[in-house]
Amino acid sequence: MNIVHYEHAVIGSLLCDPSLIDDINLIVDDFSIETYRIIYHAILDAMARNHVVDVITISSKLSKTKPGENWLLLVGEAAKDCILPSNISAYAKLLKAESRKPKPKSKRNLYRCFKGN
C-alpha cells in the first residue's frame, strides 16, 4: 500500500459517509495527488456550505469548476472502491504519516499512480 491508496480510501469513505469528516484531521495539502487535493477541497467546500456530498454533487461541481477531467469517473471510482468507511481514521492516520515524509507534491496522472509509473 502507498499514499495513493490511502488518499483514495479517505475520499471514498467521505463520499460514502460525509459525517466521517469529524473523525479525521486532514488538510488539502496532506494529499499528494493533485486530483485528490481537488476532490477533497470540493468535499470540504460543499460541507461548509451545507450542500449534499455524494458522487453526483461533487463530480457535477468539479465538472463546472475544473472542466477537462472525467470527474464522474474519478469520484465514482473512489466511492465504488470504498470497502469500509468506518476505517477512515486509520486511512487518514496512514495518509498523514506518509504526507509528512519529505517528497515533492505530484501532479502525475492518477491512473499512472495506480499502475506504478
N, CA, C and O atoms as CSV, one atom per row, in Angstrom:
chain,resi,resn,atom,element,x,y,z
A,1,MET,N,N,0.837,-1.186,0.000
A,1,MET,CA,C,0.000,0.000,0.000
A,1,MET,C,C,0.879,1.246,0.000
A,1,MET,O,O,1.957,1.272,0.593
A,2,ASN,N,N,0.391,2.266,-0.676
A,2,ASN,CA,C,1.105,3.537,-0.654
A,2,ASN,C,C,0.128,4.683,-0.462
A,2,ASN,O,O,-1.079,4.477,-0.337
A,3,ILE,N,N,0.657,5.869,-0.442
A,3,ILE,CA,C,-0.161,7.044,-0.129
A,3,ILE,C,C,-1.341,7.210,-1.084
A,3,ILE,O,O,-2.395,7.701,-0.682
A,4,VAL,N,N,-1.176,6.809,-2.332
A,4,VAL,CA,C,-2.278,6.923,-3.295
A,4,VAL,C,C,-3.482,6.108,-2.821
A,4,VAL,O,O,-4.623,6.559,-2.915
A,5,HIS,N,N,-3.218,4.919,-2.318
A,5,HIS,CA,C,-4.305,4.069,-1.831
A,5,HIS,C,C,-4.980,4.675,-0.595
A,5,HIS,O,O,-6.200,4.587,-0.451
A,6,TYR,N,N,-4.202,5.281,0.283
A,6,TYR,CA,C,-4.764,5.923,1.470
A,6,TYR,C,C,-5.629,7.115,1.074
A,6,TYR,O,O,-6.717,7.310,1.614
A,7,GLU,N,N,-5.139,7.902,0.133
A,7,GLU,CA,C,-5.899,9.057,-0.335
A,7,GLU,C,C,-7.210,8.599,-0.970
A,7,GLU,O,O,-8.267,9.176,-0.716
A,8,HIS,N,N,-7.133,7.571,-1.786
A,8,HIS,CA,C,-8.306,7.011,-2.459
A,8,HIS,C,C,-9.321,6.533,-1.418
A,8,HIS,O,O,-10.521,6.769,-1.559
A,9,ALA,N,N,-8.834,5.864,-0.380
A,9,ALA,CA,C,-9.708,5.331,0.668
A,9,ALA,C,C,-10.377,6.445,1.466
A,9,ALA,O,O,-11.556,6.339,1.803
A,10,VAL,N,N,-9.643,7.503,1.772
A,10,VAL,CA,C,-10.225,8.627,2.519
A,10,VAL,C,C,-11.317,9.295,1.691
A,10,VAL,O,O,-12.414,9.542,2.193
A,11,ILE,N,N,-11.027,9.585,0.438
A,11,ILE,CA,C,-12.013,10.232,-0.434
A,11,ILE,C,C,-13.253,9.340,-0.579
A,11,ILE,O,O,-14.381,9.813,-0.445
A,12,GLY,N,N,-13.041,8.068,-0.848
A,12,GLY,CA,C,-14.157,7.138,-0.992
A,12,GLY,C,C,-15.005,7.064,0.264
A,12,GLY,O,O,-16.234,7.047,0.193
A,13,SER,N,N,-14.348,7.021,1.413
A,13,SER,CA,C,-15.069,6.955,2.686
A,13,SER,C,C,-15.922,8.193,2.899
A,13,SER,O,O,-17.066,8.087,3.342
A,14,LEU,N,N,-15.385,9.356,2.592
A,14,LEU,CA,C,-16.150,10.603,2.759
A,14,LEU,C,C,-17.332,10.673,1.806
A,14,LEU,O,O,-18.387,11.201,2.158
A,15,LEU,N,N,-17.159,10.146,0.608
A,15,LEU,CA,C,-18.265,10.147,-0.344
A,15,LEU,C,C,-19.371,9.197,0.104
A,15,LEU,O,O,-20.549,9.453,-0.145
A,16,CYS,N,N,-19.001,8.116,0.757
A,16,CYS,CA,C,-19.993,7.154,1.261
A,16,CYS,C,C,-20.655,7.633,2.540
A,16,CYS,O,O,-21.831,7.359,2.781
A,17,ASP,N,N,-19.898,8.350,3.360
A,17,ASP,CA,C,-20.441,8.835,4.637
A,17,ASP,C,C,-19.753,10.150,5.014
A,17,ASP,O,O,-18.767,10.147,5.751
A,18,PRO,N,N,-20.272,11.268,4.511
A,18,PRO,CA,C,-19.642,12.566,4.768
A,18,PRO,C,C,-19.520,12.936,6.244
A,18,PRO,O,O,-18.654,13.732,6.610
A,19,SER,N,N,-20.367,12.374,7.087
A,19,SER,CA,C,-20.293,12.702,8.516
A,19,SER,C,C,-18.970,12.251,9.133
A,19,SER,O,O,-18.618,12.684,10.230
A,20,LEU,N,N,-18.245,11.392,8.441
A,20,LEU,CA,C,-16.961,10.904,8.948
A,20,LEU,C,C,-15.877,11.978,8.922
A,20,LEU,O,O,-14.781,11.761,9.437
A,21,ILE,N,N,-16.167,13.117,8.337
A,21,ILE,CA,C,-15.194,14.213,8.312
A,21,ILE,C,C,-14.772,14.582,9.728
A,21,ILE,O,O,-13.649,15.033,9.951
A,22,ASP,N,N,-15.673,14.388,10.679
A,22,ASP,CA,C,-15.368,14.709,12.080
A,22,ASP,C,C,-14.355,13.745,12.692
A,22,ASP,O,O,-13.787,14.026,13.748
A,23,ASP,N,N,-14.129,12.612,12.035
A,23,ASP,CA,C,-13.209,11.596,12.553
A,23,ASP,C,C,-11.771,11.777,12.080
A,23,ASP,O,O,-10.870,11.052,12.501
A,24,ILE,N,N,-11.571,12.751,11.200
A,24,ILE,CA,C,-10.226,12.925,10.632
A,24,ILE,C,C,-9.753,14.361,10.803
A,24,ILE,O,O,-10.551,15.276,11.005
A,25,ASN,N,N,-8.457,14.536,10.720
A,25,ASN,CA,C,-7.853,15.860,10.853
A,25,ASN,C,C,-6.873,16.048,9.706
A,25,ASN,O,O,-5.658,16.070,9.899
A,26,LEU,N,N,-7.429,16.181,8.512
A,26,LEU,CA,C,-6.595,16.340,7.321
A,26,LEU,C,C,-6.834,17.701,6.694
A,26,LEU,O,O,-7.917,18.275,6.800
A,27,ILE,N,N,-5.798,18.202,6.041
A,27,ILE,CA,C,-5.921,19.418,5.241
A,27,ILE,C,C,-5.666,19.054,3.790
A,27,ILE,O,O,-5.138,17.981,3.499
A,28,VAL,N,N,-6.029,19.922,2.903
A,28,VAL,CA,C,-5.873,19.669,1.473
A,28,VAL,C,C,-4.426,19.310,1.145
A,28,VAL,O,O,-4.180,18.413,0.339
A,29,ASP,N,N,-3.472,19.998,1.756
A,29,ASP,CA,C,-2.062,19.759,1.440
A,29,ASP,C,C,-1.525,18.418,1.944
A,29,ASP,O,O,-0.394,18.050,1.624
A,30,ASP,N,N,-2.313,17.690,2.722
A,30,ASP,CA,C,-1.901,16.344,3.125
A,30,ASP,C,C,-1.980,15.376,1.948
A,30,ASP,O,O,-1.347,14.321,1.967
A,31,PHE,N,N,-2.747,15.728,0.935
A,31,PHE,CA,C,-2.910,14.874,-0.238
A,31,PHE,C,C,-1.791,15.153,-1.235
A,31,PHE,O,O,-1.528,16.307,-1.575
A,32,SER,N,N,-1.144,14.107,-1.697
A,32,SER,CA,C,-0.012,14.283,-2.608
A,32,SER,C,C,-0.428,14.299,-4.079
A,32,SER,O,O,0.282,14.844,-4.924
A,33,ILE,N,N,-1.563,13.709,-4.376
A,33,ILE,CA,C,-2.048,13.645,-5.756
A,33,ILE,C,C,-2.990,14.818,-6.004
A,33,ILE,O,O,-3.965,15.004,-5.277
A,34,GLU,N,N,-2.700,15.594,-7.015
A,34,GLU,CA,C,-3.480,16.794,-7.335
A,34,GLU,C,C,-4.974,16.486,-7.459
A,34,GLU,O,O,-5.806,17.244,-6.961
A,35,THR,N,N,-5.310,15.399,-8.108
A,35,THR,CA,C,-6.716,15.017,-8.278
A,35,THR,C,C,-7.416,14.880,-6.937
A,35,THR,O,O,-8.537,15.357,-6.768
A,36,TYR,N,N,-6.768,14.237,-5.993
A,36,TYR,CA,C,-7.379,14.050,-4.676
A,36,TYR,C,C,-7.419,15.348,-3.880
A,36,TYR,O,O,-8.345,15.572,-3.100
A,37,ARG,N,N,-6.423,16.199,-4.073
A,37,ARG,CA,C,-6.471,17.515,-3.415
A,37,ARG,C,C,-7.691,18.287,-3.900
A,37,ARG,O,O,-8.384,18.919,-3.103
A,38,ILE,N,N,-7.953,18.239,-5.188
A,38,ILE,CA,C,-9.088,18.950,-5.779
A,38,ILE,C,C,-10.406,18.368,-5.262
A,38,ILE,O,O,-11.311,19.113,-4.885
A,39,ILE,N,N,-10.510,17.053,-5.246
A,39,ILE,CA,C,-11.744,16.414,-4.774
A,39,ILE,C,C,-11.964,16.709,-3.289
A,39,ILE,O,O,-13.076,17.041,-2.877
A,40,TYR,N,N,-10.905,16.587,-2.489
A,40,TYR,CA,C,-11.039,16.834,-1.049
A,40,TYR,C,C,-11.465,18.287,-0.797
A,40,TYR,O,O,-12.321,18.549,0.048
A,41,HIS,N,N,-10.875,19.205,-1.518
A,41,HIS,CA,C,-11.258,20.610,-1.388
A,41,HIS,C,C,-12.726,20.801,-1.742
A,41,HIS,O,O,-13.435,21.540,-1.060
A,42,ALA,N,N,-13.192,20.145,-2.798
A,42,ALA,CA,C,-14.605,20.254,-3.200
A,42,ALA,C,C,-15.529,19.686,-2.123
A,42,ALA,O,O,-16.597,20.240,-1.863
A,43,ILE,N,N,-15.119,18.587,-1.499
A,43,ILE,CA,C,-15.907,17.999,-0.420
A,43,ILE,C,C,-15.987,18.969,0.760
A,43,ILE,O,O,-17.067,19.222,1.294
A,44,LEU,N,N,-14.832,19.510,1.161
A,44,LEU,CA,C,-14.814,20.460,2.280
A,44,LEU,C,C,-15.673,21.684,1.984
A,44,LEU,O,O,-16.414,22.157,2.845
A,45,ASP,N,N,-15.565,22.192,0.761
A,45,ASP,CA,C,-16.336,23.362,0.367
A,45,ASP,C,C,-17.834,23.069,0.410
A,45,ASP,O,O,-18.613,23.877,0.915
A,46,ALA,N,N,-18.236,21.921,-0.117
A,46,ALA,CA,C,-19.655,21.550,-0.117
A,46,ALA,C,C,-20.168,21.414,1.315
A,46,ALA,O,O,-21.276,21.852,1.624
A,47,MET,N,N,-19.376,20.818,2.174
A,47,MET,CA,C,-19.792,20.646,3.566
A,47,MET,C,C,-19.909,21.994,4.281
A,47,MET,O,O,-20.832,22.207,5.067
A,48,ALA,N,N,-18.988,22.883,4.011
A,48,ALA,CA,C,-19.022,24.211,4.630
A,48,ALA,C,C,-20.267,24.984,4.213
A,48,ALA,O,O,-20.757,25.832,4.959
A,49,ARG,N,N,-20.766,24.694,3.038
A,49,ARG,CA,C,-21.974,25.364,2.533
A,49,ARG,C,C,-23.254,24.567,2.828
A,49,ARG,O,O,-24.340,24.916,2.365
A,50,ASN,N,N,-23.101,23.497,3.606
A,50,ASN,CA,C,-24.225,22.613,3.931
A,50,ASN,C,C,-24.878,22.020,2.688
A,50,ASN,O,O,-26.091,21.813,2.654
A,51,HIS,N,N,-24.062,21.746,1.663
A,51,HIS,CA,C,-24.544,21.087,0.461
A,51,HIS,C,C,-24.389,19.577,0.616
A,51,HIS,O,O,-23.598,19.100,1.430
A,52,VAL,N,N,-25.136,18.857,-0.159
A,52,VAL,CA,C,-25.046,17.397,-0.161
A,52,VAL,C,C,-23.677,16.986,-0.712
A,52,VAL,O,O,-23.186,17.562,-1.683
A,53,VAL,N,N,-23.079,15.990,-0.080
A,53,VAL,CA,C,-21.814,15.434,-0.556
A,53,VAL,C,C,-22.071,14.001,-0.998
A,53,VAL,O,O,-22.339,13.118,-0.183
A,54,ASP,N,N,-21.982,13.791,-2.303
A,54,ASP,CA,C,-22.055,12.449,-2.872
A,54,ASP,C,C,-21.386,12.475,-4.236
A,54,ASP,O,O,-20.899,13.515,-4.678
A,55,VAL,N,N,-21.363,11.347,-4.890
A,55,VAL,CA,C,-20.666,11.240,-6.181
A,55,VAL,C,C,-21.223,12.238,-7.188
A,55,VAL,O,O,-20.461,12.913,-7.880
A,56,ILE,N,N,-22.533,12.334,-7.274
A,56,ILE,CA,C,-23.160,13.201,-8.276
A,56,ILE,C,C,-22.882,14.671,-7.995
A,56,ILE,O,O,-22.485,15.406,-8.899
A,57,THR,N,N,-23.083,15.108,-6.766
A,57,THR,CA,C,-22.917,16.537,-6.471
A,57,THR,C,C,-21.461,16.983,-6.582
A,57,THR,O,O,-21.176,18.057,-7.113
A,58,ILE,N,N,-20.554,16.170,-6.087
A,58,ILE,CA,C,-19.142,16.559,-6.141
A,58,ILE,C,C,-18.618,16.510,-7.574
A,58,ILE,O,O,-17.919,17.429,-8.001
A,59,SER,N,N,-18.941,15.463,-8.319
A,59,SER,CA,C,-18.460,15.394,-9.707
A,59,SER,C,C,-19.093,16.489,-10.561
A,59,SER,O,O,-18.442,17.022,-11.460
A,60,SER,N,N,-20.345,16.829,-10.293
A,60,SER,CA,C,-21.006,17.905,-11.029
A,60,SER,C,C,-20.335,19.247,-10.745
A,60,SER,O,O,-20.069,20.029,-11.658
A,61,LYS,N,N,-20.065,19.499,-9.462
A,61,LYS,CA,C,-19.389,20.741,-9.069
A,61,LYS,C,C,-18.024,20.845,-9.749
A,61,LYS,O,O,-17.664,21.897,-10.276
A,62,LEU,N,N,-17.278,19.759,-9.734
A,62,LEU,CA,C,-15.932,19.774,-10.316
A,62,LEU,C,C,-15.974,19.895,-11.839
A,62,LEU,O,O,-15.096,20.521,-12.433
A,63,SER,N,N,-16.975,19.308,-12.468
A,63,SER,CA,C,-17.099,19.415,-13.921
A,63,SER,C,C,-17.320,20.862,-14.349
A,63,SER,O,O,-16.915,21.268,-15.439
A,64,LYS,N,N,-17.970,21.638,-13.474
A,64,LYS,CA,C,-18.217,23.049,-13.771
A,64,LYS,C,C,-17.008,23.916,-13.444
A,64,LYS,O,O,-16.685,24.842,-14.188
A,65,THR,N,N,-16.341,23.620,-12.336
A,65,THR,CA,C,-15.245,24.483,-11.892
A,65,THR,C,C,-13.878,24.059,-12.426
A,65,THR,O,O,-12.969,24.882,-12.541
A,66,LYS,N,N,-13.735,22.779,-12.749
A,66,LYS,CA,C,-12.458,22.237,-13.244
A,66,LYS,C,C,-12.722,21.338,-14.446
A,66,LYS,O,O,-12.499,20.129,-14.370
A,67,PRO,N,N,-13.194,21.910,-15.559
A,67,PRO,CA,C,-13.505,21.076,-16.726
A,67,PRO,C,C,-12.247,20.418,-17.302
A,67,PRO,O,O,-11.126,20.871,-17.074
A,68,GLY,N,N,-12.465,19.361,-18.039
A,68,GLY,CA,C,-11.349,18.704,-18.709
A,68,GLY,C,C,-11.022,17.330,-18.157
A,68,GLY,O,O,-10.300,16.562,-18.793
A,69,GLU,N,N,-11.542,17.014,-16.990
A,69,GLU,CA,C,-11.349,15.699,-16.384
A,69,GLU,C,C,-12.694,14.982,-16.375
A,69,GLU,O,O,-13.747,15.619,-16.396
A,70,ASN,N,N,-12.649,13.671,-16.342
A,70,ASN,CA,C,-13.871,12.901,-16.196
A,70,ASN,C,C,-14.115,12.727,-14.696
A,70,ASN,O,O,-13.815,11.680,-14.123
A,71,TRP,N,N,-14.660,13.763,-14.077
A,71,TRP,CA,C,-14.839,13.783,-12.628
A,71,TRP,C,C,-15.808,12.713,-12.151
A,71,TRP,O,O,-15.632,12.152,-11.070
A,72,LEU,N,N,-16.833,12.427,-12.955
A,72,LEU,CA,C,-17.775,11.393,-12.549
A,72,LEU,C,C,-17.063,10.052,-12.407
A,72,LEU,O,O,-17.326,9.301,-11.468
A,73,LEU,N,N,-16.180,9.759,-13.319
A,73,LEU,CA,C,-15.404,8.518,-13.245
A,73,LEU,C,C,-14.466,8.527,-12.042
A,73,LEU,O,O,-14.437,7.569,-11.269
A,74,LEU,N,N,-13.707,9.593,-11.881
A,74,LEU,CA,C,-12.726,9.669,-10.801
A,74,LEU,C,C,-13.377,9.627,-9.419
A,74,LEU,O,O,-12.937,8.885,-8.542
A,75,VAL,N,N,-14.419,10.423,-9.232
A,75,VAL,CA,C,-15.113,10.468,-7.954
A,75,VAL,C,C,-15.884,9.166,-7.732
A,75,VAL,O,O,-15.892,8.617,-6.630
A,76,GLY,N,N,-16.522,8.688,-8.779
A,76,GLY,CA,C,-17.287,7.445,-8.688
A,76,GLY,C,C,-16.425,6.246,-8.333
A,76,GLY,O,O,-16.836,5.396,-7.543
A,77,GLU,N,N,-15.235,6.171,-8.910
A,77,GLU,CA,C,-14.325,5.067,-8.602
A,77,GLU,C,C,-13.921,5.066,-7.132
A,77,GLU,O,O,-13.851,4.007,-6.508
A,78,ALA,N,N,-13.658,6.231,-6.583
A,78,ALA,CA,C,-13.274,6.310,-5.166
A,78,ALA,C,C,-14.415,5.808,-4.283
A,78,ALA,O,O,-14.184,5.056,-3.337
A,79,ALA,N,N,-15.633,6.219,-4.587
A,79,ALA,CA,C,-16.778,5.762,-3.792
A,79,ALA,C,C,-17.019,4.270,-3.985
A,79,ALA,O,O,-17.286,3.550,-3.022
A,80,LYS,N,N,-16.926,3.809,-5.219
A,80,LYS,CA,C,-17.161,2.391,-5.522
A,80,LYS,C,C,-16.145,1.497,-4.824
A,80,LYS,O,O,-16.483,0.402,-4.375
A,81,ASP,N,N,-14.921,1.951,-4.734
A,81,ASP,CA,C,-13.847,1.151,-4.144
A,81,ASP,C,C,-13.833,1.197,-2.618
A,81,ASP,O,O,-13.044,0.498,-1.983
A,82,CYS,N,N,-14.694,2.010,-2.036
A,82,CYS,CA,C,-14.726,2.147,-0.587
A,82,CYS,C,C,-15.196,0.840,0.047
A,82,CYS,O,O,-16.322,0.397,-0.179
A,83,ILE,N,N,-14.331,0.238,0.833
A,83,ILE,CA,C,-14.644,-1.047,1.450
A,83,ILE,C,C,-15.373,-0.873,2.775
A,83,ILE,O,O,-16.440,-1.450,2.985
A,84,LEU,N,N,-14.797,-0.081,3.660
A,84,LEU,CA,C,-15.378,0.093,4.986
A,84,LEU,C,C,-15.150,1.533,5.437
A,84,LEU,O,O,-14.107,1.846,6.011
A,85,PRO,N,N,-16.129,2.416,5.178
A,85,PRO,CA,C,-15.954,3.825,5.529
A,85,PRO,C,C,-15.561,4.056,6.988
A,85,PRO,O,O,-14.851,5.013,7.296
A,86,SER,N,N,-16.013,3.199,7.869
A,86,SER,CA,C,-15.716,3.400,9.295
A,86,SER,C,C,-14.229,3.279,9.610
A,86,SER,O,O,-13.807,3.620,10.715
A,87,ASN,N,N,-13.437,2.806,8.668
A,87,ASN,CA,C,-11.983,2.728,8.857
A,87,ASN,C,C,-11.273,4.019,8.464
A,87,ASN,O,O,-10.044,4.049,8.394
A,88,ILE,N,N,-12.019,5.074,8.211
A,88,ILE,CA,C,-11.427,6.317,7.720
A,88,ILE,C,C,-10.346,6.860,8.655
A,88,ILE,O,O,-9.359,7.427,8.186
A,89,SER,N,N,-10.512,6.700,9.955
A,89,SER,CA,C,-9.499,7.213,10.895
A,89,SER,C,C,-8.156,6.554,10.656
A,89,SER,O,O,-7.118,7.215,10.691
A,90,ALA,N,N,-8.174,5.254,10.415
A,90,ALA,CA,C,-6.922,4.533,10.138
A,90,ALA,C,C,-6.323,4.977,8.812
A,90,ALA,O,O,-5.112,5.169,8.706
A,91,TYR,N,N,-7.172,5.141,7.800
A,91,TYR,CA,C,-6.676,5.596,6.492
A,91,TYR,C,C,-6.073,6.994,6.616
A,91,TYR,O,O,-5.006,7.269,6.068
A,92,ALA,N,N,-6.760,7.864,7.334
A,92,ALA,CA,C,-6.287,9.242,7.492
A,92,ALA,C,C,-4.972,9.290,8.260
A,92,ALA,O,O,-4.089,10.085,7.937
A,93,LYS,N,N,-4.845,8.450,9.264
A,93,LYS,CA,C,-3.614,8.404,10.052
A,93,LYS,C,C,-2.432,7.961,9.175
A,93,LYS,O,O,-1.347,8.537,9.255
A,94,LEU,N,N,-2.644,6.955,8.353
A,94,LEU,CA,C,-1.604,6.488,7.434
A,94,LEU,C,C,-1.268,7.559,6.403
A,94,LEU,O,O,-0.100,7.785,6.086
A,95,LEU,N,N,-2.303,8.214,5.884
A,95,LEU,CA,C,-2.098,9.287,4.911
A,95,LEU,C,C,-1.281,10.413,5.531
A,95,LEU,O,O,-0.330,10.906,4.925
A,96,LYS,N,N,-1.658,10.818,6.741
A,96,LYS,CA,C,-0.959,11.918,7.426
A,96,LYS,C,C,0.511,11.556,7.643
A,96,LYS,O,O,1.391,12.390,7.425
A,97,ALA,N,N,0.781,10.334,8.064
A,97,ALA,CA,C,2.162,9.893,8.287
A,97,ALA,C,C,2.956,9.927,6.988
A,97,ALA,O,O,4.103,10.372,6.964
A,98,GLU,N,N,2.345,9.457,5.915
A,98,GLU,CA,C,3.029,9.469,4.614
A,98,GLU,C,C,3.229,10.892,4.109
A,98,GLU,O,O,4.258,11.202,3.508
A,99,SER,N,N,2.250,11.755,4.351
A,99,SER,CA,C,2.341,13.122,3.829
A,99,SER,C,C,3.440,13.924,4.519
A,99,SER,O,O,3.923,14.917,3.975
A,100,ARG,N,N,3.829,13.499,5.704
A,100,ARG,CA,C,4.885,14.206,6.431
A,100,ARG,C,C,6.274,13.822,5.962
A,100,ARG,O,O,7.251,14.503,6.273
A,101,LYS,N,N,6.365,12.729,5.210
A,101,LYS,CA,C,7.666,12.337,4.670
A,101,LYS,C,C,8.045,13.325,3.571
A,101,LYS,O,O,7.195,13.710,2.768
A,102,PRO,N,N,9.306,13.738,3.527
A,102,PRO,CA,C,9.691,14.722,2.510
A,102,PRO,C,C,9.662,14.143,1.095
A,102,PRO,O,O,10.372,13.186,0.785
A,103,LYS,N,N,8.835,14.736,0.256
A,103,LYS,CA,C,8.785,14.412,-1.169
A,103,LYS,C,C,7.987,15.493,-1.866
A,103,LYS,O,O,7.112,16.109,-1.257
A,104,PRO,N,N,8.273,15.730,-3.127
A,104,PRO,CA,C,7.550,16.783,-3.836
A,104,PRO,C,C,6.104,16.381,-4.090
A,104,PRO,O,O,5.797,15.201,-4.254
A,105,LYS,N,N,5.216,17.379,-4.122
A,105,LYS,CA,C,3.828,17.127,-4.479
A,105,LYS,C,C,3.784,16.669,-5.927
A,105,LYS,O,O,4.559,17.128,-6.766
A,106,SER,N,N,2.873,15.765,-6.200
A,106,SER,CA,C,2.797,15.176,-7.526
A,106,SER,C,C,1.614,15.715,-8.307
A,106,SER,O,O,0.521,15.891,-7.767
A,107,LYS,N,N,1.845,15.972,-9.571
A,107,LYS,CA,C,0.763,16.298,-10.491
A,107,LYS,C,C,0.611,15.162,-11.493
A,107,LYS,O,O,-0.012,15.320,-12.543
A,108,ARG,N,N,1.196,14.003,-11.149
A,108,ARG,CA,C,1.110,12.852,-12.038
A,108,ARG,C,C,-0.339,12.462,-12.277
A,108,ARG,O,O,-1.216,12.713,-11.450
A,109,ASN,N,N,-0.563,11.854,-13.403
A,109,ASN,CA,C,-1.869,11.343,-13.734
A,109,ASN,C,C,-2.238,10.260,-12.735
A,109,ASN,O,O,-1.433,9.375,-12.444
A,110,LEU,N,N,-3.448,10.329,-12.213
A,110,LEU,CA,C,-3.903,9.391,-11.195
A,110,LEU,C,C,-3.845,7.958,-11.699
A,110,LEU,O,O,-3.497,7.054,-10.940
A,111,TYR,N,N,-4.178,7.734,-12.960
A,111,TYR,CA,C,-4.162,6.382,-13.498
A,111,TYR,C,C,-2.753,5.808,-13.506
A,111,TYR,O,O,-2.573,4.614,-13.267
A,112,ARG,N,N,-1.762,6.634,-13.774
A,112,ARG,CA,C,-0.376,6.167,-13.767
A,112,ARG,C,C,0.063,5.787,-12.363
A,112,ARG,O,O,0.852,4.857,-12.195
A,113,CYS,N,N,-0.433,6.486,-11.355
A,113,CYS,CA,C,-0.076,6.183,-9.973
A,113,CYS,C,C,-0.493,4.776,-9.607
A,113,CYS,O,O,0.257,4.056,-8.947
A,114,PHE,N,N,-1.670,4.378,-10.023
A,114,PHE,CA,C,-2.138,3.033,-9.705
A,114,PHE,C,C,-1.390,1.975,-10.497
A,114,PHE,O,O,-1.282,0.831,-10.054
A,115,LYS,N,N,-0.871,2.343,-11.668
A,115,LYS,CA,C,-0.085,1.394,-12.452
A,115,LYS,C,C,1.348,1.342,-11.993
A,115,LYS,O,O,2.108,0.483,-12.442
A,116,GLY,N,N,1.740,2.243,-11.105
A,116,GLY,CA,C,3.097,2.243,-10.575
A,116,GLY,C,C,4.087,3.029,-11.406
A,116,GLY,O,O,5.295,2.897,-11.205
A,117,ASN,N,N,3.608,3.850,-12.339
A,117,ASN,CA,C,4.500,4.655,-13.172
A,117,ASN,C,C,4.794,5.974,-12.535
A,117,ASN,O,O,5.531,6.782,-13.100
